[in-house]
């Protein structure tokens, strides 16, 4: 009888750990999306400021506002979305992560443009639907790559998260 009780306790703990990891993943993804929305607001606001108030050319305004949004998103993701992973890292590690974050966002921007053009020109999908599909795809791309390359959990950190969660 004791064997069955031990088995069920272990199974219960394993299920609880899986659920904890799954809910942590979903929670991070939701926070990543909220940060992304704040980036859209920063992008549009600074674009308006640069182009209409400071009278910078369109392309310069667009590039600067995009970079401002990337900086905003990196800082909030580093503090809020993945703060438990990054809070004890050195400044040099954060700068490396910021550089990688910029590269991932650049590739995401290229993917976004390709998806919109493919859906709109090749498949005659409405441009706004095409843009929404592209945003969804690139959000998944950006989250997954940043999770794997920038804010990945080490084995020790996973053990700590699991122990605290149980």
Beta strands, then each sheet from edge to edge (+ up, - down):
end
